[in-house]
């Protein structure tokens, strides 16, 4: 931990901006909420895929893909058929524990609901953009995971990079597409400007803290994709905290509490100075 603190001190040695920004708690809460939405969707997709491959291999040739979405107090993952007029083939509905033992399985080929049709169209449009636009990059031993979200009138697809290798967490190489009411792409952007692979060992006791940095183009706050990834992989590692360093803020993700604490650079530097004074006494 001391080595990480020293590294933080080195990274933030440059002069502090004259106008010190303050943490906007509303933005922090919005990022946290969106990150949890992403996490629940991805976790349902993980668990749904496990059940699909293990228990329904006869449907693999028929399936054209999958997506997940909030359903009442649960999260549902559906696999849909191939073709120009796809339908739902099977669904897996999870409670907040995402236990596969308690999943409700509905194997029935049926038309999409209105919500499912919107999510499918958004996913298809996002996939077309990925295949056509060099903005989107894919690296060896990774997959691009598409996560469509509808929250009120907001329609988005996040694209996360997932590892194909065990023992690796990937931050960065993530994207956000927004959509109009007709499910047409309105905007697209790259959230992080690079890919950040972090190795970890589940049985290691030496990986208490990890970190990555944000360029100004990514922003001062953790991204929802950061939150989602740390929720998904935090429990697999021995991490205690993950630090995100931006131009004006230090963001600290508490793995055990699954919560986000943010400090201004000025507040952080005061803490650093206090700790350094204690070490010298």
Kinemage of the C-alpha trace (Angstrom):
@kinemage 1
@onewidth
@group {chain A} dominant
@subgroup {mainchain}
@vectorlist {calphas} color= white
{ca unk a 1} P 0.000 0.000 0.000
{ca unk a 2} L 2.877 2.370 0.807
{ca unk a 3} L 4.304 1.861 -2.683
{ca unk a 4} L 0.960 2.800 -4.207
{ca unk a 5} L 0.759 5.952 -2.103
{ca unk a 6} L 4.249 6.941 -3.190
{ca unk a 7} L 3.295 6.352 -6.809
{ca unk a 8} L 0.230 8.515 -6.376
{ca unk a 9} L 2.382 11.263 -4.945
{ca unk a 10} L 4.711 11.100 -7.939
{ca unk a 11} L 1.852 11.172 -10.424
{ca unk a 12} L 0.319 14.240 -8.843
{ca unk a 13} L 3.437 16.288 -8.217
{ca unk a 14} L 2.590 18.876 -10.961
{ca unk a 15} L 1.112 22.149 -9.798
{ca unk a 16} L -2.532 22.124 -8.727
{ca unk a 17} L -4.950 24.103 -10.837
{ca unk a 18} L -5.805 27.448 -9.335
{ca unk a 19} L -9.538 26.717 -9.345
{ca unk a 20} L -9.937 23.492 -7.391
{ca unk a 21} L -12.945 21.482 -8.539
{ca unk a 22} L -15.295 19.893 -6.045
{ca unk a 23} L -16.825 16.438 -6.306
{ca unk a 24} L -20.300 16.631 -7.825
{ca unk a 25} L -22.195 14.088 -5.746
{ca unk a 26} L -25.059 13.972 -8.249
{ca unk a 27} L -22.706 12.930 -11.045
{ca unk a 28} L -21.009 10.436 -8.727
{ca unk a 29} L -24.392 8.883 -7.878
{ca unk a 30} L -25.386 8.727 -11.555
{ca unk a 31} L -22.146 6.989 -12.513
{ca unk a 32} L -22.543 4.524 -9.654
{ca unk a 33} L -26.157 3.767 -10.592
{ca unk a 34} L -25.301 3.254 -14.267
{ca unk a 35} L -22.373 1.037 -13.298
{ca unk a 36} L -24.661 -1.165 -11.233
{ca unk a 37} L -27.139 -1.378 -14.135
{ca unk a 38} L -24.331 -2.548 -16.391
{ca unk a 39} L -23.136 -5.020 -13.776
{ca unk a 40} L -26.557 -6.607 -13.311
{ca unk a 41} L -26.992 -6.979 -17.066
{ca unk a 42} L -23.543 -8.496 -17.536
{ca unk a 43} L -23.892 -10.811 -14.541
{ca unk a 44} L -27.210 -12.118 -15.872
{ca unk a 45} L -25.562 -12.679 -19.257
{ca unk a 46} L -22.675 -14.558 -17.616
{ca unk a 47} L -24.959 -16.805 -15.601
{ca unk a 48} L -27.456 -17.218 -18.430
{ca unk a 49} L -24.702 -18.270 -20.823
{ca unk a 50} L -23.436 -20.827 -18.308
{ca unk a 51} L -26.900 -22.375 -18.002
{ca unk a 52} L -27.542 -22.218 -21.743
{ca unk a 53} L -24.316 -23.997 -22.693
{ca unk a 54} L -24.540 -26.559 -19.908
{ca unk a 55} L -28.201 -27.514 -20.101
{ca unk a 56} L -29.438 -26.620 -23.591
{ca unk a 57} L -26.739 -27.565 -26.129
{ca unk a 58} L -29.418 -28.506 -28.682
{ca unk a 59} L -30.327 -24.800 -29.020
{ca unk a 60} L -26.817 -23.594 -29.850
{ca unk a 61} L -27.246 -23.914 -33.616
{ca unk a 62} L -30.507 -21.962 -33.495
{ca unk a 63} L -29.269 -19.099 -31.306
{ca unk a 64} L -28.292 -15.811 -32.902
{ca unk a 65} L -27.197 -14.088 -29.694
{ca unk a 66} L -28.371 -12.904 -26.307
{ca unk a 67} L -28.957 -9.826 -24.184
{ca unk a 68} L -30.156 -9.089 -20.665
{ca unk a 69} L -32.428 -6.502 -19.079
{ca unk a 70} L -34.100 -5.538 -15.815
{ca unk a 71} L -37.437 -7.259 -15.249
{ca unk a 72} L -39.355 -6.118 -12.159
{ca unk a 73} L -36.982 -6.855 -9.249
{ca unk a 74} L -35.020 -9.397 -11.282
{ca unk a 75} L -32.711 -9.489 -14.287
{ca unk a 76} L -33.550 -11.586 -17.334
{ca unk a 77} L -31.218 -13.003 -19.971
{ca unk a 78} L -32.771 -14.166 -23.236
{ca unk a 79} L -31.274 -16.042 -26.159
{ca unk a 80} L -32.871 -15.268 -29.506
{ca unk a 81} L -33.068 -17.107 -32.814
{ca unk a 82} L -31.173 -16.378 -36.009
{ca unk a 83} L -32.749 -14.746 -39.047
{ca unk a 84} L -34.392 -11.504 -40.107
{ca unk a 85} L -37.340 -11.968 -37.743
{ca unk a 86} L -35.729 -13.326 -34.575
{ca unk a 87} L -37.731 -14.551 -31.618
{ca unk a 88} L -36.904 -15.390 -28.036
{ca unk a 89} L -35.820 -19.031 -27.705
{ca unk a 90} L -35.266 -19.315 -23.970
{ca unk a 91} L -34.958 -16.984 -20.993
{ca unk a 92} L -33.241 -17.164 -17.620
{ca unk a 93} L -34.463 -14.868 -14.857
{ca unk a 94} L -32.259 -14.205 -11.816
{ca unk a 95} L -32.828 -12.598 -8.453
{ca unk a 96} L -30.225 -10.229 -7.002
{ca unk a 97} L -28.006 -13.121 -5.878
{ca unk a 98} L -27.622 -14.294 -9.503
{ca unk a 99} L -27.584 -17.861 -8.232
{ca unk a 100} L -28.003 -20.346 -11.059
{ca unk a 101} L -29.806 -22.690 -8.662
{ca unk a 102} L -32.639 -20.207 -8.214
{ca unk a 103} L -32.890 -19.135 -11.856
{ca unk a 104} L -36.315 -19.335 -13.493
{ca unk a 105} L -36.063 -20.921 -16.931
{ca unk a 106} L -38.691 -20.386 -19.630
{ca unk a 107} L -38.046 -22.393 -22.768
{ca unk a 108} L -40.615 -21.176 -25.232
{ca unk a 109} L -40.099 -19.732 -28.687
{ca unk a 110} L -42.125 -16.539 -28.764
{ca unk a 111} L -42.134 -13.052 -30.304
{ca unk a 112} L -40.123 -10.318 -28.621
{ca unk a 113} L -41.885 -8.009 -26.210
{ca unk a 114} L -41.741 -4.310 -27.145
{ca unk a 115} L -38.834 -3.790 -24.743
{ca unk a 116} L -36.964 -6.798 -26.105
{ca unk a 117} L -37.483 -5.606 -29.675
{ca unk a 118} L -35.963 -2.227 -28.826
{ca unk a 119} L -32.990 -3.848 -27.089
{ca unk a 120} L -32.447 -6.205 -30.019
{ca unk a 121} L -32.575 -3.381 -32.574
{ca unk a 122} L -30.137 -1.302 -30.541
{ca unk a 123} L -27.775 -4.249 -30.192
{ca unk a 124} L -27.952 -4.973 -33.931
{ca unk a 125} L -27.288 -1.326 -34.819
{ca unk a 126} L -24.333 -1.194 -32.418
{ca unk a 127} L -22.875 -4.381 -33.898
{ca unk a 128} L -23.143 -2.890 -37.390
{ca unk a 129} L -21.227 0.188 -36.198
{ca unk a 130} L -18.526 -1.984 -34.636
{ca unk a 131} L -18.068 -3.900 -37.881
{ca unk a 132} L -17.994 -0.750 -40.040
{ca unk a 133} L -16.150 1.897 -37.997
{ca unk a 134} L -12.432 1.775 -37.179
{ca unk a 135} L -13.189 3.683 -33.966
{ca unk a 136} L -13.858 0.267 -32.443
{ca unk a 137} L -10.798 -1.869 -31.816
{ca unk a 138} L -10.488 -5.507 -30.848
{ca unk a 139} L -7.368 -7.061 -29.363
{ca unk a 140} L -6.057 -10.610 -29.266
{ca unk a 141} L -7.498 -12.822 -26.528
{ca unk a 142} L -10.444 -10.472 -25.932
{ca unk a 143} L -14.126 -10.199 -26.803
{ca unk a 144} L -16.263 -7.115 -27.298
{ca unk a 145} L -19.388 -7.410 -25.154
{ca unk a 146} L -22.442 -5.343 -26.107
{ca unk a 147} L -24.723 -4.254 -23.270
{ca unk a 148} L -27.940 -2.467 -24.319
{ca unk a 149} L -29.630 -0.375 -21.634
{ca unk a 150} L -32.927 1.508 -21.618
{ca unk a 151} L -33.573 3.819 -18.687
{ca unk a 152} L -36.647 5.961 -19.180
{ca unk a 153} L -36.143 7.768 -22.478
{ca unk a 154} L -32.400 7.112 -22.505
{ca unk a 155} L -31.255 4.385 -24.877
{ca unk a 156} L -27.623 3.302 -24.808
{ca unk a 157} L -25.334 0.463 -25.736
{ca unk a 158} L -22.097 0.101 -23.821
{ca unk a 159} L -19.312 -1.950 -25.369
{ca unk a 160} L -16.885 -3.535 -22.922
{ca unk a 161} L -13.753 -5.537 -23.628
{ca unk a 162} L -13.724 -8.890 -21.865
{ca unk a 163} L -10.707 -11.188 -21.468
{ca unk a 164} L -10.547 -14.669 -22.935
{ca unk a 165} L -7.730 -15.567 -20.537
{ca unk a 166} L -8.133 -16.351 -16.854
{ca unk a 167} L -6.404 -14.152 -14.301
{ca unk a 168} L -6.772 -10.913 -16.274
{ca unk a 169} L -9.044 -7.925 -15.690
{ca unk a 170} L -9.435 -5.500 -18.587
{ca unk a 171} L -10.327 -1.860 -18.140
{ca unk a 172} L -10.532 0.498 -21.074
{ca unk a 173} L -11.128 -0.117 -24.787
{ca unk a 174} L -14.763 0.622 -24.005
{ca unk a 175} L -17.364 2.578 -25.919
{ca unk a 176} L -20.748 4.236 -25.558
{ca unk a 177} L -23.386 4.546 -28.275
{ca unk a 178} L -26.595 6.520 -27.755
{ca unk a 179} L -29.825 6.069 -29.707
{ca unk a 180} L -32.885 8.070 -30.678
{ca unk a 181} L -36.466 6.962 -30.063
{ca unk a 182} L -36.386 4.911 -33.289
{ca unk a 183} L -33.303 2.975 -32.168
{ca unk a 184} L -31.019 4.743 -34.638
{ca unk a 185} L -27.481 5.591 -33.543
{ca unk a 186} L -27.295 9.190 -32.375
{ca unk a 187} L -23.699 9.320 -31.129
{ca unk a 188} L -20.717 7.104 -30.418
{ca unk a 189} L -17.589 7.650 -28.379
{ca unk a 190} L -14.567 5.876 -27.024
{ca unk a 191} L -14.553 6.161 -23.224
{ca unk a 192} L -10.932 5.255 -22.442
{ca unk a 193} L -8.290 5.957 -25.051
{ca unk a 194} L -6.347 2.790 -24.315
{ca unk a 195} L -6.697 -0.766 -23.057
{ca unk a 196} L -5.622 -1.511 -19.482
{ca unk a 197} L -5.038 -5.204 -18.701
{ca unk a 198} L -4.354 -5.969 -15.034
{ca unk a 199} L -3.126 -9.421 -14.027
{ca unk a 200} L -4.354 -10.943 -10.806
{ca unk a 201} L -4.178 -14.249 -8.979
{ca unk a 202} L -7.170 -15.366 -6.955
{ca unk a 203} L -4.940 -16.837 -4.226
{ca unk a 204} L -2.539 -13.887 -4.012
{ca unk a 205} L -2.294 -11.887 -0.796
{ca unk a 206} L -0.062 -9.186 -2.287
{ca unk a 207} L -2.554 -7.421 -4.551
{ca unk a 208} L -4.327 -5.227 -2.022
{ca unk a 209} L -4.631 -2.222 -4.362
{ca unk a 210} L -4.604 -1.549 -8.088
{ca unk a 211} L -4.972 1.601 -10.151
{ca unk a 212} L -5.418 3.199 -13.540
{ca unk a 213} L -5.441 6.776 -14.812
{ca unk a 214} L -7.932 8.861 -16.783
{ca unk a 215} L -6.918 11.303 -19.474
{ca unk a 216} L -8.999 14.499 -19.656
{ca unk a 217} L -10.891 13.013 -22.620
{ca unk a 218} L -12.183 10.208 -20.371
{ca unk a 219} L -13.204 12.578 -17.609
{ca unk a 220} L -12.681 13.158 -13.914
{ca unk a 221} L -15.067 10.438 -12.754
{ca unk a 222} L -14.900 6.684 -12.955
{ca unk a 223} L -16.891 5.491 -15.943
{ca unk a 224} L -19.881 3.163 -15.517
{ca unk a 225} L -17.781 0.572 -17.339
{ca unk a 226} L -15.083 0.922 -14.658
{ca unk a 227} L -17.688 0.308 -11.952
{ca unk a 228} L -19.175 -2.658 -13.803
{ca unk a 229} L -15.805 -4.333 -14.355
{ca unk a 230} L -14.716 -3.854 -10.747
{ca unk a 231} L -18.012 -5.317 -9.518
{ca unk a 232} L -17.653 -8.319 -11.823
{ca unk a 233} L -14.040 -9.150 -11.057
{ca unk a 234} L -13.391 -7.644 -7.634
{ca unk a 235} L -14.570 -10.674 -5.704
{ca unk a 236} L -12.416 -13.017 -7.803
{ca unk a 237} L -9.265 -11.172 -6.806
{ca unk a 238} L -7.719 -10.283 -3.473
{ca unk a 239} L -8.082 -6.575 -4.197
{ca unk a 240} L -9.127 -4.245 -1.417
{ca unk a 241} L -9.245 -0.970 -3.353
{ca unk a 242} L -8.902 0.245 -6.898
{ca unk a 243} L -7.753 3.830 -7.519
{ca unk a 244} L -8.667 5.902 -10.557
{ca unk a 245} L -6.517 8.995 -10.986
{ca unk a 246} L -7.798 11.935 -13.007
{ca unk a 247} L -6.757 15.536 -13.462
{ca unk a 248} L -8.811 16.830 -10.537
{ca unk a 249} L -9.917 13.851 -8.454
{ca unk a 250} L -8.876 10.604 -6.827
{ca unk a 251} L -11.598 7.938 -7.030
{ca unk a 252} L -11.325 4.986 -4.663
{ca unk a 253} L -13.409 1.874 -5.291
{ca unk a 254} L -13.887 -0.187 -2.127
{ca unk a 255} L -14.097 -3.786 -3.337
{ca unk a 256} L -15.606 -5.204 -0.138
{ca unk a 257} L -18.165 -2.429 0.390
{ca unk a 258} L -18.816 -2.154 -3.362
{ca unk a 259} L -18.919 1.616 -3.107
{ca unk a 260} L -17.131 4.652 -4.496
{ca unk a 261} L -15.329 7.360 -2.528
{ca unk a 262} L -14.021 10.455 -4.290
{ca unk a 263} L -11.538 13.063 -3.096
{ca unk a 264} L -10.211 16.207 -4.687
{ca unk a 265} L -6.508 16.308 -5.439
{ca unk a 266} L -6.127 18.997 -2.792
{ca unk a 267} L -7.748 16.828 -0.115
{ca unk a 268} L -5.682 13.837 -1.180
{ca unk a 269} L -2.430 15.784 -1.044
{ca unk a 270} L -3.249 16.913 2.500
{ca unk a 271} L -3.693 13.262 3.472
{ca unk a 272} L -0.394 12.400 1.806
{ca unk a 273} L 1.408 15.204 3.633
{ca unk a 274} L -0.069 14.083 6.952
{ca unk a 275} L 1.005 10.468 6.391
{ca unk a 276} L 4.492 11.546 5.365
{ca unk a 277} L 4.804 13.661 8.520
{ca unk a 278} L 3.756 10.668 10.662
{ca unk a 279} L 6.382 8.461 9.023
{ca unk a 280} L 9.108 10.998 9.750
{ca unk a 281} L 8.172 11.355 13.431
